[in-house]
Amino acid sequence: MTENKVRMAIAFGVVGGFVLCCICIAAVMMLGFLDPKDGLSLLKDFAGVFSGLIGLILGYYFGKKGDG
């Protein structure tokens, strides 16, 4: 496995894990097992923690390529 493929797998894992956790929190709120105020607070905290890492990954893969 090349170094670029390892980076890509890690990036997909982090972003996919973030999305999956957000979906799980939203589903638990919709099913009524979590108070909506507590669930929204949890989503805000979770997004705040991971936003820097997600931004770094998206910037790396979708940033502009310079001509040199």
Summary of the structure (lengths in Angstrom):
residues: 68
radius of gyration: 15.8
end to end distance: 27.7
largest distance: 54.2
contacts: 140
relative contact order: 0.13
helix: 82%
strand: 0%
